[in-house]
Amino acid sequence: MNFEKYLSEQGLGGSMAQKLLANNMNMQVLRTNAILQKEEWEDLDKRIIKIAEERLVLTQDLISAGLTYDLGGIGTTISQWQVESDMTDAVVSMEPDSEGNRDLVDYDVAQVPIPIIHKDFKLGIRQLEASRRMGSNIDMTNSDAASRRVAVGMEDLVIRGYANNFAGQTIWGVTTHPNRITGVAPGPWSNIDNIYETVLRMVAAADAVHRYGPFNLYIPSGLGMALYQFYNDGSGQTVEQRLNQITPIQAVRVNDRLPANNLVLVQMTSDTIDLAVAQPLMPVEWDTKGGLVTNYKILTAMAPRIKPDANSELGIVHFKIPTA
């Protein structure tokens, strides 16, 4: 990506673009106290994080689990990692000087482009001054809406990936990666007996490619109520309680960005998936119209790194539920 061209397209030309480029694309240089006061920046940051956490489920789970990789700055446009080949089995013998197979691990390189996910809003100087004169907080309606759109974009990127290529490179999501394990549930979840059986089959499918957890299970919001059904077998258990008794499953999560009737089981380990982060979620500002209008952009630069091994095996299971 040509960042000078990007900055020009975003209206960040001239001195602002020069300032960013002179500071190695450190976005903090667009967070001055010239317009917003320190306390106002703090309020804005808190609201953005709060709203993002409300919208992010899978993305936030990855962050909370420490499954992130710091790329060091927004100037990084590609993230690469090594894919290791396997070795032959160890030798079992009675003598330590028995000849073994002298093989080496081979490495291949995988990579993913790092897009910028962003949404703009603006604040007029009269609106800002009126809020301060009245002793009230700045109206954050626009920033809230922008934050939600960016959070949705982040979550969609992890779930669906991105359909268009960046410089010939594809961003895959957990429901689109070609090496994910796919399958179909034994029947609709309107039948409570199909729920537990579906999840058992998903765990078994992961086990078959030597992926043993821990797993998070993600279900779409349209099926969320199914978790609260009670079994009539005298156990007194809900569906959610029974699913959580499957040992490799550490969490069952409802995700409203998952397509209807799609389930995803994700092994929460760094050899399966992590987030490459060039720029954490943050707001930046610049002024136009001679300083009469302050422009803001909520942005992040990140991408999921989904990592099949050298045998093209992957700890992500994607099942669909038949509707009838």
C-alpha positions as CSV (number, residue, x, y, z in Angstrom):
1,M,0.0,0.0,0.0
2,N,1.3,3.5,-0.9
3,F,0.7,5.5,2.3
4,E,1.2,8.9,0.8
5,K,-1.6,8.1,-1.7
6,Y,-3.8,6.7,1.1
7,L,-3.3,9.8,3.2
8,S,-4.1,12.0,0.3
9,E,-7.3,10.0,-0.4
10,Q,-8.3,10.4,3.3
11,G,-7.9,14.2,3.2
12,L,-4.7,14.0,5.2
13,G,-2.5,15.8,2.7
14,G,0.1,18.5,3.2
15,S,1.5,19.0,6.7
16,M,-0.5,16.1,8.3
17,A,0.9,13.6,5.8
18,Q,4.4,15.0,6.2
19,K,4.1,14.8,10.0
20,L,3.0,11.1,9.8
21,L,5.7,10.1,7.4
22,A,8.3,12.0,9.4
23,N,7.2,10.1,12.5
24,N,7.3,6.6,11.0
25,M,3.5,6.5,10.7
26,N,3.1,6.9,14.4
27,M,-0.6,7.8,14.6
28,Q,-0.1,9.4,18.0
29,V,1.1,12.6,16.2
30,L,-2.5,13.1,15.1
31,R,-3.7,13.1,18.8
32,T,-2.8,16.5,20.0
33,N,-4.5,18.6,22.7
34,A,-4.9,21.5,20.1
35,I,-8.7,20.8,19.7
36,L,-9.8,18.2,22.3
37,Q,-8.6,18.7,25.8
38,K,-6.9,15.8,27.7
39,E,-10.0,14.8,29.5
40,E,-12.0,14.9,26.3
41,W,-9.5,12.5,24.6
42,E,-9.8,10.2,27.6
43,D,-13.6,10.2,27.4
44,L,-13.4,9.5,23.7
45,D,-10.9,6.6,24.1
46,K,-13.0,5.0,26.9
47,R,-16.2,5.1,24.8
48,I,-14.5,3.6,21.8
49,I,-13.1,0.7,23.8
50,K,-16.4,0.1,25.5
51,I,-18.4,0.1,22.3
52,A,-15.8,-2.1,20.6
53,E,-16.0,-4.7,23.4
54,E,-19.7,-4.8,23.1
55,R,-19.5,-5.6,19.4
56,L,-16.4,-7.8,19.3
57,V,-16.7,-11.4,20.4
58,L,-14.3,-13.6,18.5
59,T,-11.8,-10.8,18.0
60,Q,-11.9,-9.9,21.7
61,D,-11.5,-13.5,22.7
62,L,-8.3,-13.7,20.7
63,I,-7.1,-10.5,22.3
64,S,-8.0,-11.6,25.8
65,A,-6.3,-15.0,25.2
66,G,-3.1,-13.2,24.2
67,L,-3.4,-14.4,20.6
68,T,-2.0,-11.3,19.0
69,Y,1.2,-10.4,17.2
70,D,2.5,-6.9,17.3
71,L,3.6,-5.7,13.9
72,G,5.2,-2.5,15.3
73,G,3.2,0.2,13.4
74,I,0.7,1.1,10.8
75,G,3.4,1.2,8.1
76,T,3.5,-2.6,8.1
77,T,1.4,-3.8,5.2
78,I,2.1,-7.6,5.2
79,S,2.5,-10.1,8.1
80,Q,4.5,-13.3,7.5
81,W,5.0,-16.4,9.5
82,Q,6.7,-19.8,9.1
83,V,4.9,-23.0,8.4
84,E,6.9,-26.0,9.7
85,S,7.0,-29.4,8.1
86,D,6.9,-32.4,10.4
87,M,9.7,-34.8,11.3
88,T,9.7,-38.5,11.1
89,D,9.0,-40.5,14.2
90,A,11.6,-41.0,17.0
91,V,13.5,-44.3,17.0
92,V,12.8,-46.8,19.7
93,S,15.8,-49.1,20.5
94,M,17.8,-50.6,23.3
95,E,21.1,-49.0,22.3
96,P,21.7,-45.2,22.1
97,D,24.1,-45.6,19.2
98,S,21.5,-47.1,16.9
99,E,21.3,-45.1,13.7
100,G,18.2,-42.9,13.4
101,N,16.8,-40.8,10.6
102,R,18.7,-37.5,10.3
103,D,16.0,-35.2,9.0
104,L,15.5,-31.4,9.3
105,V,12.4,-29.3,9.7
106,D,11.6,-27.5,6.5
107,Y,10.0,-24.1,6.6
108,D,7.6,-22.4,4.2
109,V,6.4,-18.8,4.5
110,A,2.8,-17.8,4.7
111,Q,1.6,-14.2,4.7
112,V,-1.5,-12.0,5.0
113,P,-2.1,-8.3,4.0
114,I,-2.9,-5.9,6.8
115,P,-5.8,-3.6,5.9
116,I,-6.9,-0.4,7.6
117,I,-10.4,-0.5,9.0
118,H,-11.7,3.0,9.5
119,K,-14.7,5.3,9.8
120,D,-14.8,9.1,9.8
121,F,-16.9,11.7,11.7
122,K,-16.6,15.4,12.3
123,L,-17.2,17.9,15.0
124,G,-17.9,21.6,14.4
125,I,-16.1,24.2,16.4
126,R,-19.4,25.8,17.4
127,Q,-20.7,22.5,18.6
128,L,-17.6,21.9,20.7
129,E,-17.6,25.4,22.2
130,A,-21.3,25.2,23.0
131,S,-20.8,22.0,24.9
132,R,-18.0,23.5,26.9
133,R,-19.9,26.7,27.7
134,M,-22.8,24.7,29.0
135,G,-20.5,22.5,31.1
136,S,-21.7,19.3,29.4
137,N,-19.8,16.5,27.8
138,I,-19.3,16.6,24.0
139,D,-22.0,14.9,22.1
140,M,-20.5,11.5,21.2
141,T,-23.4,10.3,19.0
142,N,-21.2,10.3,15.8
143,S,-18.2,8.8,17.5
144,D,-20.3,6.0,18.9
145,A,-21.7,5.2,15.5
146,A,-18.3,5.3,13.9
147,S,-16.9,3.0,16.6
148,R,-19.6,0.5,16.1
149,R,-19.0,0.4,12.3
150,V,-15.2,-0.2,12.8
151,A,-15.8,-2.9,15.4
152,V,-18.2,-4.7,13.1
153,G,-15.6,-4.4,10.3
154,M,-13.0,-6.0,12.6
155,E,-15.3,-8.9,13.6
156,D,-16.4,-9.5,10.0
157,L,-12.8,-9.6,8.9
158,V,-12.0,-12.4,11.4
159,I,-15.2,-14.3,10.6
160,R,-15.6,-13.9,6.8
161,G,-12.2,-12.6,5.7
162,Y,-12.2,-10.2,2.8
163,A,-13.5,-11.1,-0.6
164,N,-11.3,-8.8,-2.6
165,N,-7.5,-9.4,-2.9
166,F,-4.9,-6.9,-1.6
167,A,-2.0,-7.0,-4.1
168,G,-2.9,-10.6,-5.0
169,Q,-3.2,-11.7,-1.4
170,T,-6.3,-13.0,0.3
171,I,-7.5,-12.4,3.9
172,W,-9.3,-15.6,5.0
173,G,-11.7,-15.8,7.9
174,V,-12.7,-18.7,10.1
175,T,-15.8,-19.4,7.9
176,T,-13.9,-19.1,4.6
177,H,-10.4,-20.5,5.0
178,P,-10.0,-23.4,2.4
179,N,-8.4,-25.7,5.0
180,R,-11.0,-25.4,7.7
181,I,-12.9,-28.6,8.5
182,T,-16.5,-28.4,7.2
183,G,-19.6,-30.5,7.9
184,V,-23.3,-30.5,8.4
185,A,-25.2,-30.9,11.7
186,P,-27.3,-34.1,12.0
187,G,-30.5,-32.1,12.0
188,P,-32.1,-28.7,12.9
189,W,-31.5,-27.4,16.3
190,S,-35.2,-27.1,16.9
191,N,-34.7,-30.7,18.0
192,I,-32.7,-30.4,21.3
193,D,-31.1,-33.8,20.8
194,N,-29.3,-32.6,17.7
195,I,-27.4,-29.9,19.5
196,Y,-25.2,-32.0,21.7
197,E,-24.6,-34.5,18.9
198,T,-23.6,-31.7,16.5
199,V,-21.0,-30.3,18.9
200,L,-19.6,-33.8,19.6
201,R,-19.1,-34.3,15.9
202,M,-17.3,-31.0,15.6
203,V,-14.9,-31.9,18.4
204,A,-14.4,-35.4,16.8
205,A,-13.6,-33.8,13.5
206,A,-10.9,-31.6,15.1
207,D,-9.6,-34.7,17.0
208,A,-9.2,-36.6,13.7
209,V,-6.6,-34.0,12.6
210,H,-4.9,-34.0,16.0
211,R,-6.4,-30.8,17.3
212,Y,-7.4,-31.3,20.9
213,G,-8.3,-27.8,22.1
214,P,-8.9,-25.8,24.1
215,F,-11.9,-24.8,21.8
216,N,-14.3,-21.9,21.8
217,L,-17.6,-22.7,20.1
218,Y,-19.3,-19.8,18.3
219,I,-23.0,-19.9,17.4
220,P,-25.1,-17.2,15.6
221,S,-27.5,-15.0,17.6
222,G,-30.5,-16.6,16.0
223,L,-29.7,-19.9,17.8
224,G,-28.7,-18.2,21.1
225,M,-32.0,-19.1,22.8
226,A,-31.4,-22.8,22.1
227,L,-28.7,-22.7,24.8
228,Y,-31.2,-22.0,27.5
229,Q,-33.5,-24.9,26.8
230,F,-33.7,-27.6,29.5
231,Y,-33.3,-31.3,28.9
232,N,-36.3,-33.3,30.0
233,D,-34.2,-36.3,31.1
234,G,-34.3,-35.4,34.7
235,S,-30.8,-33.8,34.8
236,G,-32.1,-30.3,35.2
237,Q,-29.3,-29.2,32.8
238,T,-29.6,-26.5,30.1
239,V,-28.1,-27.1,26.7
240,E,-25.3,-24.6,27.5
241,Q,-24.4,-26.5,30.7
242,R,-24.2,-29.8,28.9
243,L,-22.0,-28.4,26.1
244,N,-19.6,-26.9,28.7
245,Q,-19.2,-30.4,30.1
246,I,-17.4,-31.5,26.9
247,T,-13.9,-31.3,28.2
248,P,-12.0,-29.6,25.3
249,I,-14.6,-26.8,25.1
250,Q,-13.7,-23.8,27.3
251,A,-16.4,-21.4,26.1
252,V,-19.7,-21.3,24.2
253,R,-20.2,-17.9,22.8
254,V,-23.1,-16.2,20.9
255,N,-21.8,-14.1,18.0
256,D,-24.3,-11.9,16.1
257,R,-21.9,-11.5,13.1
258,L,-21.9,-15.2,12.3
259,P,-24.2,-16.1,9.3
260,A,-27.5,-17.8,10.3
261,N,-27.2,-21.5,11.0
262,N,-23.4,-21.5,10.9
263,L,-21.3,-22.8,13.8
264,V,-17.6,-22.5,14.3
265,L,-15.3,-24.3,16.6
266,V,-11.9,-22.6,17.0
267,Q,-8.8,-24.0,18.7
268,M,-7.6,-21.1,20.8
269,T,-3.9,-21.6,20.3
270,S,-1.3,-19.5,18.4
271,D,-0.5,-22.4,16.0
272,T,-4.2,-22.1,14.8
273,I,-5.0,-18.4,14.8
274,D,-3.9,-15.1,16.0
275,L,-4.3,-11.4,15.2
276,A,-1.6,-9.5,13.5
277,V,-2.0,-5.9,14.8
278,A,-0.2,-3.0,13.2
279,Q,-2.4,-0.4,14.9
280,P,-4.7,-0.9,17.8
281,L,-8.1,0.7,17.7
282,M,-7.8,4.5,18.2
283,P,-9.2,7.9,17.2
284,V,-7.2,10.5,15.4
285,E,-8.0,14.1,14.5
286,W,-7.2,16.8,11.9
287,D,-8.8,20.1,11.1
288,T,-10.1,21.6,7.8
289,K,-12.0,24.7,6.7
290,G,-9.3,26.9,8.4
291,G,-9.8,25.1,11.7
292,L,-13.6,25.5,11.8
293,V,-14.3,21.8,11.4
294,T,-12.4,19.1,13.2
295,N,-12.3,15.7,11.5
296,Y,-12.0,12.4,13.3
297,K,-11.2,8.9,12.2
298,I,-11.7,5.8,14.2
299,L,-9.2,3.3,12.8
300,T,-7.3,0.1,13.3
301,A,-4.9,-1.9,11.2
302,M,-5.1,-5.7,11.7
303,A,-5.8,-9.1,10.2
304,P,-6.4,-12.6,11.3
305,R,-3.5,-15.1,10.7
306,I,-5.1,-18.5,10.2
307,K,-2.4,-21.2,10.2
308,P,-2.9,-24.6,8.7
309,D,0.2,-26.8,9.2
310,A,2.4,-28.3,6.5
311,N,-0.2,-31.1,6.0
312,S,-2.9,-28.4,5.4
313,E,-4.6,-29.4,8.6
314,L,-6.3,-26.8,10.7
315,G,-8.0,-26.5,14.1
316,I,-11.1,-24.8,12.9
317,V,-14.3,-26.6,12.3
318,H,-17.2,-25.0,10.4
319,F,-20.6,-26.8,10.4
320,K,-23.9,-25.7,8.9
321,I,-27.3,-26.6,10.4
322,P,-30.0,-27.7,8.0
323,T,-33.2,-25.7,8.4
324,A,-35.5,-28.7,7.9
